[in-house]
């Protein structure tokens, strides 16, 4: 079985799309690109900031930002982190639990109109000592714009189901 196959044959000539990697599919040192990228829009960022009750003008008021800073609205870094985490989901969708984010660094601001791409490199991998059929991976994620500006990096520990574990067979995917 190809551990990175996008589809599995469930009967002769019938294929089912497979999303995400099981613990056994992941190898230390491999890098996974999370596509597609994400273009951040001022309106969605403003809505996100206001839903979070963050009234910081830098993140929620385009007029203020244009007058005080000049240029496009700055996207709230916590919104950027949330989007990056979501971008990882297609690759690492067999997640049982997020265990930790650490060494989170926002190196440059993301501005309205910026497109960001992310990739994750597997730093560590081990079977869970307390949860049979599950394993823990540590990844370093880097987010950059198409021109190569690195805007954010972080490490994330994730508990992932092993093959044959979790709700996937019963759910049909």
Secondary structure, 3 states (H helix, E strand, C coil): CCCCCCEEEEECCEEEECCCCCHHHCCCCCEEEEEEEEECCHHHHHHHHHHCCCCCHHHHCHHHHHHHCCCCCECCHHHHHHHHHHHHCCCCCCEEEEEEEEEEEECCCCECCCEEEEEEEEEEEEECCCCCCEEEEEEEEEEEECCCCEEEEEEEEEEEECCCCCCHHHHCC
